[in-house]
Amino acid sequence: MARITDPIKIEKIKKAVMEIVCEHGYHHTSISHISEKSGVSSGYLYRYYNGKDELIQDIIESNMEVIRNTVILRDKSFNTVFEYLYNMINGLFELVNSDPILGKFIAILALDTNIPKWAEEKKDIETENVTNATLRMGIETGEINEKCTVDDIELIFFTLPLRYIVLELTKNENKKFCKEEVIKITTMCLNALR
């Protein structure tokens, strides 16, 4: 007889993964660590996932729509890069305010340069298109130096806000981000690209 999936156990497992990645990083996350923290046997875990990579992929994919809507803002149009970036950073901060573990988990994985290739392959074409459009708009509006590249945009727009999130939540896990911080980080990003 096939066993029925216990959604409560699956959620405990996912929460444990996010907490361990937030505390120790991707490379120091193991199945035994996840099993211990979630209180779920590693056998149960292996029944649904081949390993930590598959589990992390599942967490990312199940939250991908939230992530895309936060970063890409596809339902909105903007006249300036400041306006776009402000809304993106505000969305990130609101996500972290509503779910600090998920927000920090996403930030840590996005900043980790040693994660497996599958994570880099998940890079969205839509994100790339937005980055190219942002560069063009920034050059047209004079907000971005014409010598900047798409790589410069990605480096600044994603690294600065995500690193800020990690640093602030490491200092205070109950931190709530405010509008003044959105303006501060938006301004810092644009100043770096002038």
N, C-alpha and C positions, 0 to 999 in steps of 0.2 A: 504494500500500500504506500502510495506517495505521501510524503509529508507536506503539510500545508505551511506556507511561508508565514512567519510571525512578524507582522509589520512593526511591532514594538521592538523586537530584537534587531531588525534591520535598521531602524532609526537609532537605536543605541550604538550599533556598530558604526554608522555614518558619523554620529556625533563624536564618538571616541576617535575616529580617524581625524576629523577636523581639529579636535583639541590636541592630539598628539603632534600633528603637523604644525599647529600654532606654537606649541611649547618647544618642540625639538627639531622641526624641519622635516622635509621629505625623506632624506636619507636615513634618518634615525627613527623612522616609522616602520614597525615590523608587525607581522600578523600576530605574533605572540603578545606584543605590546598592546595591539588593538583588542585582542581577546581578553587580556587581563583588565584593561580599562573599561571595556563594555560589559564585562561579566558574562560574555557569551563564549562558548567553547570554540576553539579554532576549527574543530570539525564542522560545526554549524556554519561558521564563516566560509570555509572552503566548499561547502555544499552550494553556495550561491556565487562565490567569487573565486577566480583562479589565483588571486594574490592581491597585494596592496595596489598595484597599478590599475587593475580592473575596478577595484573598489573606489579609488580616487577618480577614475574616469566616470564612473556612475554618478558620483557626487557632482562633478563638474557638469555633466550632461543634464542631470535633473535640475540644475540651476542655471543652465545656459540662457534661457529666455530672459530671466531676470538680469543676468550679466549683460547680455546684448542690449536690452532696453536701457540699462544704466549707462553703458559706454557709447553706444551708437546713436541713441536718441532718434531712431528712424522716423518717428511720427511727427517730428518737429523740423522747422526750417529756421535758419539763423542768418543774420546779416553780418555778424562779426565773429572772429575766432574767440574773442573774449566771451561773447554770449554762449557759444557752443561749449567752450571749455568750462565756463562757470556752471552750466547745466550738467555737464558730465561729472565734474567733481562734486557738485551738490548731490547728484544721484548716488555716487559712490559713498559719500558721507551718510546719506539717508539710509542706504543699504546697511552700512556698518552700525548706525544707530539702532536700526530695527533688528539686526541679527549680527552682533559683534563677532561671533565665532566664524560664521560664514564669510563675513567681510574680511577678517584677518586671514582666514584660510586662503581665500582667493588672492589676496595681496601677496602672501608669502609664496604661493605657487607661481604667481606671475613674475615675481622678482628672482626666483631661484633659477640660476643659470645651469644647474646640473640636473634638472629633471629630464626624464626620458624623452626621446624623439616624438612619441605619440602626443605629448602635450604641445610641442611646437607645431605639429601638424594640424592641431585643432584650430590654429590661427585662422580666423574667419576672413574670407575674401571681402565680406561686407566691411569689416574693420579696416582692411587695407584701402578700400575705395573711399571710406570716410577720411582716412588719414591723407590720402592724395588730394581730396577735395578741400580739406582743411588747409593744407599747404598752399594750394592755389588761392583760396580765399584770403589767407593771411598775407600773401605777397601782394595781392590786389588791394587790400585795405591798408597795407603798410604796417600791419601788426607783426609780421614775420620778415626777417631779413631774407632777401632773395637768394642768398647763398645757402640757406638752410635746405636740408633734404628730408625726405620722408622718414629716414632713420632718425634724424634729429627730432622730428615731431614725436615719433614713437618713444624715443628715449625720454624726452622731457615730459610729455603728456601722461605717460604711464608710470615712469619711475618716481617722479616727485610726489604725486598724490598717493601712490601705493606705499612708498617708503614712509611718508608722513603718517599714514594710517597705522602701519606696523610699529613705528616708534612711539606714537601716542598711546596705542593700546598696550604696548609693553610696559609703559610707565603707569598706566591706569586702565585696567581692563573694563572699568565701568564708564569710561570716557564717552561723552556725547559731543559730537562735532557740531559746530555752530556756523552761521552764515558768515561771520567775520573770518573764520578760518577758510571758508570757501573762497572768499575774495582774496585773502592772503596767498593761498596756494595758486589760484588762477593767475594772479599778478606775477608771482615768482616764475611760473611756467612761461608766461609771455615775455617777461624780461629776459629770460634765458635764450629766447629765440630772436631777439631784436638785433 
